[in-house]
Amino acid sequence: MMKTWQAGKRLLPMTAALGLILAGCGREDLSVLRPQGPAAESSFALMKLSISIMIVVLLVVFSIAAYVWIRFRRKPDQNEIPKQVEGSFKLEVLWTVIPLILVVVLAVPTVKAVFAAGNDHSGDKDAIKVKVTGHQYWWEFEYTDYGVTTAQDLVIPAGKDIAFELSTKDVLHSFWVPSLSGKMDTNPDGTVNRFSFSAPNEGVYRGKCAELCGPSHGFMEFKVKSVSGAAFEEWIASMKAPDSVLPDDPALAETFKSQCLTCHATGSMQDLSQAPNLTGIGSRESVAGILLNDDTRVDGAPVEENLKTWLHDPQSVKPGNKMPDPKDLGLSDEEIDGIAEFLAGYTLD
């Protein structure tokens, strides 16, 4: 027993120190403490208000406790029982009314923010309408006013309100972009949830699934790319290109058509939803949502390398995903590498 206690005394300071160090770790693009849009800023303001109220309450309570402990401590020659104040009407009213006031102070901006978050802008003719569909384990984005469907990269014009309509093809997922907005579920019972957010600044923001949805829940990421209005219109035009692109090699093109395009869509094939749309996949921020594309290799690897990693063993990247292993479909290593090279070069202007 003594040895256990001695070991615990050694481990406790080390555990506390590691806890403090690890508390500072994490990705800035997944932090709600760095709001980049009105919806996120509203939530952050509520956090600051509630934390400020908590700090004030703690300071007051501990100050009173310290005062009472010092002011009314028993004197060396004091033997009588101090005056008892239980049942004091004034004190009972005081510590009932003060918490009520604090609750009201917090409730008013909270209710206001909650109702503001529920404004989906679906009736706004200037808003960009996007139908979001959750899959295990990827995200589908359909721009209903433009006839464009894509996956994993949500491209939006900076400063525009984006009206979302959320649903799922399988289990419960939760759509979350920490830097831009709060979470919203995609419900398997057929319920459609709606909300909106905007990104005033151009940039790339990382999104996650915030609901445990299976073995690869932690890998169900997507990117929000906020671009200029002109760039967004150019992207829409590129996505609506009339012809589907195929590999130059006739044999590889036939393999790609027979093995890939039965589930995936490219070019004008916008209506397939069994698997992610591949149009312009070489221009995306990641492969499979989790393998970051980075030619400098600082935060990831080149897109072709990521595609090969994914296609040679999809289950090692996202365990439990529904994509069949290309090798099980009869594709050789050379064919897989050829398709990866072709997709890496399949970019949009």
DRENDO-1510 file (C-alpha; in Angstrom, 1 decimal, always signed):
<recs>
REC; n; res; u; v; w
REC; 1; MET; +0.0; +0.0; +0.0 .
REC; 2; MET; +2.8; +2.4; +0.9 .
REC; 3; LYS; +4.7; +1.7; -2.4 .
REC; 4; THR; +1.5; +2.4; -4.3 .
REC; 5; TRP; +1.1; +5.7; -2.5 .
REC; 6; GLN; +4.7; +6.7; -3.1 .
REC; 7; ALA; +4.3; +5.9; -6.8 .
REC; 8; GLY; +1.2; +8.0; -6.9 .
REC; 9; LYS; +3.0; +10.9; -5.3 .
REC; 10; ARG; +5.6; +10.8; -8.1 .
REC; 11; LEU; +3.1; +10.4; -10.9 .
REC; 12; LEU; +0.6; +13.1; -9.8 .
REC; 13; PRO; +2.9; +16.1; -10.4 .
REC; 14; MET; +4.1; +14.7; -13.7 .
REC; 15; THR; +0.4; +14.1; -14.8 .
REC; 16; ALA; -0.5; +17.6; -13.8 .
REC; 17; ALA; +2.4; +19.1; -15.7 .
REC; 18; LEU; +1.6; +17.0; -18.8 .
REC; 19; GLY; -2.0; +18.1; -18.6 .
REC; 20; LEU; -1.1; +21.7; -18.6 .
REC; 21; ILE; +1.3; +21.2; -21.5 .
REC; 22; LEU; -1.2; +19.2; -23.6 .
REC; 23; ALA; -3.9; +21.8; -22.9 .
REC; 24; GLY; -2.0; +24.1; -25.2 .
REC; 25; CYS; -1.9; +21.6; -28.1 .
REC; 26; GLY; -4.3; +21.4; -30.9 .
REC; 27; ARG; -5.0; +22.8; -34.4 .
REC; 28; GLU; -5.8; +26.5; -34.7 .
REC; 29; ASP; -8.2; +25.8; -37.6 .
REC; 30; LEU; -10.3; +23.6; -35.4 .
REC; 31; SER; -10.6; +26.0; -32.5 .
REC; 32; VAL; -13.8; +27.7; -31.5 .
REC; 33; LEU; -11.5; +30.3; -29.8 .
REC; 34; ARG; -10.6; +31.8; -33.2 .
REC; 35; PRO; -13.9; +32.8; -34.7 .
REC; 36; GLN; -13.8; +33.8; -38.4 .
REC; 37; GLY; -17.5; +34.5; -39.0 .
REC; 38; PRO; -20.6; +36.2; -37.4 .
REC; 39; ALA; -22.1; +32.9; -36.2 .
REC; 40; ALA; -18.9; +31.8; -34.5 .
REC; 41; GLU; -18.2; +35.2; -33.1 .
REC; 42; SER; -21.7; +35.2; -31.5 .
REC; 43; SER; -20.9; +31.9; -29.8 .
REC; 44; PHE; -17.5; +33.1; -28.7 .
REC; 45; ALA; -19.1; +36.2; -27.2 .
REC; 46; LEU; -21.5; +34.0; -25.1 .
REC; 47; MET; -18.5; +31.9; -23.9 .
REC; 48; LYS; -16.7; +35.0; -22.8 .
REC; 49; LEU; -19.8; +36.4; -21.0 .
REC; 50; SER; -20.5; +33.1; -19.2 .
REC; 51; ILE; -16.8; +32.7; -18.2 .
REC; 52; SER; -16.7; +36.3; -17.0 .
REC; 53; ILE; -19.8; +35.8; -14.8 .
REC; 54; MET; -18.3; +32.6; -13.4 .
REC; 55; ILE; -15.0; +34.4; -12.6 .
REC; 56; VAL; -16.9; +37.2; -10.9 .
REC; 57; VAL; -18.9; +34.8; -8.8 .
REC; 58; LEU; -15.8; +32.8; -7.8 .
REC; 59; LEU; -14.0; +36.0; -6.8 .
REC; 60; VAL; -16.9; +37.2; -4.7 .
REC; 61; VAL; -17.6; +33.9; -3.0 .
REC; 62; PHE; -13.9; +33.3; -2.2 .
REC; 63; SER; -13.4; +36.8; -1.0 .
REC; 64; ILE; -16.4; +36.5; +1.3 .
REC; 65; ALA; -15.2; +33.2; +2.6 .
REC; 66; ALA; -11.7; +34.6; +3.2 .
REC; 67; TYR; -13.1; +37.6; +5.0 .
REC; 68; VAL; -15.4; +35.4; +7.2 .
REC; 69; TRP; -12.5; +33.0; +8.0 .
REC; 70; ILE; -10.2; +35.9; +9.1 .
REC; 71; ARG; -12.8; +38.2; +10.7 .
REC; 72; PHE; -14.7; +35.7; +12.7 .
REC; 73; ARG; -12.1; +33.1; +13.5 .
REC; 74; ARG; -12.2; +31.8; +17.1 .
REC; 75; LYS; -10.1; +33.9; +19.5 .
REC; 76; PRO; -7.8; +32.1; +22.0 .
REC; 77; ASP; -10.0; +33.1; +25.0 .
REC; 78; GLN; -13.3; +32.7; +23.2 .
REC; 79; ASN; -15.5; +29.8; +24.5 .
REC; 80; GLU; -19.0; +30.9; +23.8 .
REC; 81; ILE; -21.0; +29.8; +20.7 .
REC; 82; PRO; -21.1; +32.6; +18.0 .
REC; 83; LYS; -24.4; +34.2; +17.1 .
REC; 84; GLN; -26.3; +31.9; +14.7 .
REC; 85; VAL; -27.8; +33.5; +11.5 .
REC; 86; GLU; -29.5; +30.5; +9.9 .
REC; 87; GLY; -32.9; +31.3; +8.6 .
REC; 88; SER; -32.0; +35.0; +8.1 .
REC; 89; PHE; -34.7; +36.4; +5.7 .
REC; 90; LYS; -32.3; +39.1; +4.3 .
REC; 91; LEU; -29.6; +36.6; +3.5 .
REC; 92; GLU; -32.0; +34.1; +2.0 .
REC; 93; VAL; -33.4; +36.8; -0.3 .
REC; 94; LEU; -29.9; +38.0; -1.2 .
REC; 95; TRP; -28.5; +34.6; -2.3 .
REC; 96; THR; -31.7; +33.8; -4.2 .
REC; 97; VAL; -32.0; +37.1; -6.1 .
REC; 98; ILE; -28.4; +37.5; -7.1 .
REC; 99; PRO; -28.3; +34.1; -9.0 .
REC; 100; LEU; -31.6; +35.0; -10.7 .
REC; 101; ILE; -30.1; +38.3; -11.9 .
REC; 102; LEU; -27.0; +36.5; -13.2 .
REC; 103; VAL; -29.2; +33.9; -15.0 .
REC; 104; VAL; -31.2; +36.7; -16.7 .
REC; 105; VAL; -28.0; +38.5; -17.7 .
REC; 106; LEU; -26.8; +35.3; -19.4 .
REC; 107; ALA; -30.2; +34.1; -20.7 .
REC; 108; VAL; -31.1; +37.3; -22.7 .
REC; 109; PRO; -28.0; +37.2; -25.1 .
REC; 110; THR; -28.2; +33.4; -25.2 .
REC; 111; VAL; -31.8; +33.3; -26.4 .
REC; 112; LYS; -31.0; +36.1; -28.9 .
REC; 113; ALA; -28.0; +34.2; -30.3 .
REC; 114; VAL; -29.9; +30.9; -30.5 .
REC; 115; PHE; -32.7; +32.4; -32.5 .
REC; 116; ALA; -30.1; +34.2; -34.8 .
REC; 117; ALA; -28.4; +30.8; -35.4 .
REC; 118; GLY; -31.7; +29.3; -36.5 .
REC; 119; ASN; -32.1; +31.9; -39.3 .
REC; 120; ASP; -31.4; +29.7; -42.3 .
REC; 121; HIS; -31.6; +32.3; -45.0 .
REC; 122; SER; -33.4; +29.8; -47.3 .
REC; 123; GLY; -35.8; +32.5; -48.4 .
REC; 124; ASP; -33.0; +35.0; -49.2 .
REC; 125; LYS; -32.6; +35.2; -53.0 .
REC; 126; ASP; -29.0; +36.4; -52.5 .
REC; 127; ALA; -27.9; +33.5; -50.3 .
REC; 128; ILE; -26.1; +30.5; -51.7 .
REC; 129; LYS; -28.3; +27.3; -51.1 .
REC; 130; VAL; -26.4; +24.1; -50.4 .
REC; 131; LYS; -27.8; +20.7; -49.6 .
REC; 132; VAL; -25.4; +18.9; -47.3 .
REC; 133; THR; -25.7; +15.1; -47.1 .
REC; 134; GLY; -23.7; +13.0; -44.7 .
REC; 135; HIS; -22.3; +9.6; -45.7 .
REC; 136; GLN; -20.0; +7.2; -43.9 .
REC; 137; TYR; -17.5; +8.8; -44.0 .
REC; 138; TRP; -17.6; +11.8; -46.4 .
REC; 139; TRP; -19.7; +14.9; -47.1 .
REC; 140; GLU; -21.7; +15.6; -50.2 .
REC; 141; PHE; -22.5; +19.3; -51.2 .
REC; 142; GLU; -25.2; +20.1; -53.8 .
REC; 143; TYR; -25.6; +23.7; -55.0 .
REC; 144; THR; -29.2; +23.5; -55.8 .
REC; 145; ASP; -29.4; +26.9; -57.7 .
REC; 146; TYR; -26.4; +25.9; -59.9 .
REC; 147; GLY; -27.0; +22.2; -60.6 .
REC; 148; VAL; -23.5; +21.4; -59.2 .
REC; 149; THR; -22.6; +18.6; -56.8 .
REC; 150; THR; -19.3; +18.0; -55.2 .
REC; 151; ALA; -17.7; +16.4; -52.2 .
REC; 152; GLN; -15.3; +17.2; -49.3 .
REC; 153; ASP; -14.5; +20.7; -50.4 .
REC; 154; LEU; -17.3; +23.2; -49.8 .
REC; 155; VAL; -16.5; +26.2; -51.9 .
REC; 156; ILE; -18.3; +29.4; -51.0 .
REC; 157; PRO; -18.1; +33.1; -51.9 .
REC; 158; ALA; -16.7; +35.3; -49.1 .
REC; 159; GLY; -19.2; +37.5; -47.4 .
REC; 160; LYS; -22.3; +35.7; -48.7 .
REC; 161; ASP; -24.8; +34.0; -46.5 .
REC; 162; ILE; -24.8; +30.2; -47.1 .
REC; 163; ALA; -28.2; +28.5; -46.5 .
REC; 164; PHE; -27.7; +24.8; -45.6 .
REC; 165; GLU; -30.2; +22.0; -45.8 .
REC; 166; LEU; -28.9; +19.0; -43.9 .
REC; 167; SER; -29.7; +15.3; -44.2 .
REC; 168; THR; -28.0; +11.9; -44.1 .
REC; 169; LYS; -27.9; +8.8; -46.2 .
REC; 170; ASP; -27.1; +6.5; -43.3 .
REC; 171; VAL; -26.5; +7.2; -39.6 .
REC; 172; LEU; -26.5; +10.4; -37.5 .
REC; 173; HIS; -23.8; +12.8; -38.4 .
REC; 174; SER; -23.1; +16.4; -37.2 .
REC; 175; PHE; -21.9; +19.2; -39.5 .
REC; 176; TRP; -19.4; +21.4; -37.7 .
REC; 177; VAL; -16.9; +24.1; -38.9 .
REC; 178; PRO; -15.5; +25.4; -35.5 .
REC; 179; SER; -14.1; +28.6; -36.9 .
REC; 180; LEU; -17.4; +29.6; -38.7 .
REC; 181; SER; -20.3; +28.2; -36.8 .
REC; 182; GLY; -21.8; +25.8; -34.3 .
REC; 183; LYS; -22.9; +22.2; -34.9 .
REC; 184; MET; -26.0; +21.0; -36.7 .
REC; 185; ASP; -27.1; +17.3; -36.9 .
REC; 186; THR; -28.1; +15.3; -40.0 .
REC; 187; ASN; -30.9; +13.1; -38.7 .
REC; 188; PRO; -31.5; +9.5; -40.1 .
REC; 189; ASP; -35.2; +9.8; -39.3 .
REC; 190; GLY; -35.8; +12.0; -42.4 .
REC; 191; THR; -35.8; +15.3; -40.5 .
REC; 192; VAL; -34.2; +18.1; -42.5 .
REC; 193; ASN; -32.3; +20.6; -40.4 .
REC; 194; ARG; -31.5; +24.1; -41.7 .
REC; 195; PHE; -29.1; +26.8; -40.7 .
REC; 196; SER; -26.7; +29.2; -42.2 .
REC; 197; PHE; -23.3; +30.9; -41.8 .
REC; 198; SER; -20.9; +33.1; -43.7 .
REC; 199; ALA; -17.2; +33.6; -44.0 .
REC; 200; PRO; -16.3; +37.3; -44.3 .
REC; 201; ASN; -12.6; +36.5; -45.1 .
REC; 202; GLU; -11.1; +34.3; -47.9 .
REC; 203; GLY; -9.3; +31.3; -46.7 .
REC; 204; VAL; -9.6; +27.5; -45.9 .
REC; 205; TYR; -11.4; +26.3; -42.8 .
REC; 206; ARG; -11.5; +22.8; -41.6 .
REC; 207; GLY; -14.8; +21.0; -40.7 .
REC; 208; LYS; -15.5; +17.9; -38.8 .
REC; 209; CYS; -18.3; +15.4; -38.0 .
REC; 210; ALA; -19.1; +16.1; -34.4 .
REC; 211; GLU; -21.3; +13.0; -33.8 .
REC; 212; LEU; -19.9; +9.5; -33.3 .
REC; 213; CYS; -20.9; +7.7; -36.5 .
REC; 214; GLY; -18.6; +4.7; -36.7 .
REC; 215; PRO; -14.9; +3.6; -36.7 .
REC; 216; SER; -13.8; +6.5; -38.9 .
REC; 217; HIS; -15.8; +9.2; -37.2 .
REC; 218; GLY; -12.6; +11.1; -36.3 .
REC; 219; PHE; -11.5; +11.0; -40.0 .
REC; 220; MET; -14.8; +12.4; -41.4 .
REC; 221; GLU; -13.3; +15.8; -42.3 .
REC; 222; PHE; -14.1; +18.4; -45.0 .
REC; 223; LYS; -12.8; +21.8; -46.0 .
REC; 224; VAL; -14.6; +25.1; -46.5 .
REC; 225; LYS; -12.9; +27.2; -49.1 .
REC; 226; SER; -14.0; +30.8; -49.0 .
REC; 227; VAL; -13.1; +32.6; -52.2 .
REC; 228; SER; -13.9; +35.8; -54.0 .
REC; 229; GLY; -17.2; +36.1; -55.9 .
REC; 230; ALA; -15.4; +36.0; -59.2 .
REC; 231; ALA; -13.5; +32.9; -58.3 .
REC; 232; PHE; -16.7; +31.2; -57.1 .
REC; 233; GLU; -18.4; +31.9; -60.4 .
REC; 234; GLU; -15.3; +30.5; -62.3 .
REC; 235; TRP; -15.4; +27.4; -60.1 .
REC; 236; ILE; -19.1; +26.8; -60.8 .
REC; 237; ALA; -18.5; +27.2; -64.5 .
REC; 238; SER; -15.6; +24.6; -64.3 .
REC; 239; MET; -17.8; +22.2; -62.4 .
REC; 240; LYS; -20.5; +22.4; -65.0 .
REC; 241; ALA; -18.1; +21.5; -67.9 .
REC; 242; PRO; -20.3; +19.4; -70.2 .
REC; 243; ASP; -17.9; +16.5; -70.9 .
REC; 244; SER; -16.5; +13.9; -68.5 .
REC; 245; VAL; -12.7; +13.6; -68.6 .
REC; 246; LEU; -11.1; +10.2; -69.1 .
REC; 247; PRO; -7.5; +8.9; -69.0 .
REC; 248; ASP; -5.6; +9.2; -72.3 .
REC; 249; ASP; -4.7; +5.5; -72.3 .
REC; 250; PRO; -7.7; +3.7; -73.9 .
REC; 251; ALA; -7.3; +0.6; -71.8 .
REC; 252; LEU; -7.0; +2.6; -68.6 .
REC; 253; ALA; -10.0; +4.8; -69.7 .
REC; 254; GLU; -12.1; +1.6; -70.1 .
REC; 255; THR; -11.1; +0.4; -66.7 .
REC; 256; PHE; -11.8; +3.8; -65.1 .
REC; 257; LYS; -15.3; +3.8; -66.7 .
REC; 258; SER; -16.2; +0.3; -65.8 .
REC; 259; GLN; -14.7; +0.2; -62.3 .
REC; 260; CYS; -14.9; +3.9; -61.0 .
REC; 261; LEU; -17.7; +5.6; -62.9 .
REC; 262; THR; -20.3; +3.1; -61.8 .
REC; 263; CYS; -20.3; +4.8; -58.4 .
REC; 264; HIS; -18.4; +8.1; -58.8 .
REC; 265; ALA; -19.4; +11.0; -61.1 .
REC; 266; THR; -17.3; +13.3; -63.2 .
REC; 267; GLY; -18.0; +16.3; -65.4 .
REC; 268; SER; -21.7; +16.5; -66.4 .
REC; 269; MET; -22.5; +13.3; -64.4 .
REC; 270; GLN; -23.9; +15.2; -61.4 .
REC; 271; ASP; -26.7; +12.9; -60.2 .
REC; 272; LEU; -24.7; +10.0; -58.7 .
REC; 273; SER; -24.5; +10.1; -54.9 .
REC; 274; GLN; -23.2; +6.6; -54.1 .
REC; 275; ALA; -19.7; +7.9; -53.8 .
REC; 276; PRO; -17.9; +11.3; -53.9 .
REC; 277; ASN; -18.0; +13.3; -57.1 .
REC; 278; LEU; -14.5; +13.3; -58.6 .
REC; 279; THR; -14.7; +16.4; -60.8 .
REC; 280; GLY; -11.6; +18.5; -60.2 .
REC; 281; ILE; -10.3; +16.2; -57.4 .
REC; 282; GLY; -6.7; +17.2; -58.2 .
REC; 283; SER; -7.6; +20.7; -57.1 .
REC; 284; ARG; -9.0; +19.8; -53.7 .
REC; 285; GLU; -7.4; +20.4; -50.3 .
REC; 286; SER; -7.3; +16.7; -49.4 .
REC; 287; VAL; -7.9; +13.1; -50.5 .
REC; 288; ALA; -10.6; +11.2; -48.6 .
REC; 289; GLY; -11.0; +14.3; -46.5 .
REC; 290; ILE; -8.1; +13.4; -44.2 .
REC; 291; LEU; -5.0; +13.1; -46.4 .
REC; 292; LEU; -3.9; +16.7; -46.8 .
REC; 293; ASN; -2.5; +17.7; -50.2 .
REC; 294; ASP; +0.7; +19.7; -49.8 .
REC; 295; ASP; +3.5; +19.7; -52.4 .
REC; 296; THR; +5.8; +21.1; -49.8 .
REC; 297; ARG; +5.2; +18.1; -47.5 .
REC; 298; VAL; +4.9; +20.4; -44.5 .
REC; 299; ASP; +1.3; +19.5; -43.6 .
REC; 300; GLY; +0.8; +16.6; -45.9 .
REC; 301; ALA; +1.9; +15.0; -49.2 .
REC; 302; PRO; +1.5; +15.7; -52.9 .
REC; 303; VAL; -2.0; +14.8; -54.2 .
REC; 304; GLU; -0.8; +11.9; -56.4 .
REC; 305; GLU; +1.0; +10.3; -53.4 .
REC; 306; ASN; -2.2; +10.7; -51.3 .
REC; 307; LEU; -4.3; +9.2; -54.1 .
REC; 308; LYS; -2.0; +6.2; -54.3 .
REC; 309; THR; -2.1; +5.8; -50.5 .
REC; 310; TRP; -5.9; +5.9; -50.6 .
REC; 311; LEU; -6.5; +3.7; -53.7 .
REC; 312; HIS; -4.0; +1.0; -52.7 .
REC; 313; ASP; -5.6; +0.4; -49.3 .
REC; 314; PRO; -8.8; +2.5; -48.5 .
REC; 315; GLN; -9.5; +0.6; -45.2 .
REC; 316; SER; -6.1; +1.6; -43.7 .
REC; 317; VAL; -6.9; +5.3; -44.3 .
REC; 318; LYS; -10.6; +5.1; -43.2 .
REC; 319; PRO; -11.5; +1.9; -41.4 .
REC; 320; GLY; -15.1; +0.8; -42.1 .
REC; 321; ASN; -15.6; +3.0; -45.2 .
REC; 322; LYS; -17.8; +1.7; -48.0 .
REC; 323; MET; -15.4; +2.0; -50.9 .
REC; 324; PRO; -14.4; -1.4; -52.2 .
REC; 325; ASP; -10.7; -2.2; -52.4 .
REC; 326; PRO; -9.6; -1.6; -56.1 .
REC; 327; LYS; -7.5; -4.8; -55.9 .
REC; 328; ASP; -10.6; -6.8; -54.9 .
REC; 329; LEU; -12.2; -5.4; -58.2 .
REC; 330; GLY; -9.3; -6.9; -60.1 .
REC; 331; LEU; -7.2; -3.8; -60.7 .
REC; 332; SER; -3.5; -4.2; -60.8 .
REC; 333; ASP; -1.0; -2.0; -59.0 .
REC; 334; GLU; -0.1; -0.4; -62.4 .
REC; 335; GLU; -3.7; +0.4; -63.1 .
REC; 336; ILE; -4.2; +1.8; -59.6 .
REC; 337; ASP; -1.1; +4.0; -60.0 .
REC; 338; GLY; -2.3; +5.1; -63.5 .
REC; 339; ILE; -5.7; +6.1; -62.1 .
REC; 340; ALA; -4.1; +8.0; -59.3 .
REC; 341; GLU; -1.9; +9.9; -61.7 .
REC; 342; PHE; -4.9; +10.7; -63.9 .
REC; 343; LEU; -7.0; +12.0; -61.0 .
REC; 344; ALA; -4.1; +14.0; -59.6 .
REC; 345; GLY; -4.0; +15.8; -63.0 .
REC; 346; TYR; -7.8; +16.3; -63.1 .
REC; 347; THR; -7.8; +19.9; -61.9 .
REC; 348; LEU; -10.1; +22.9; -62.3 .
REC; 349; ASP; -9.0; +26.4; -63.4 .
</recs>
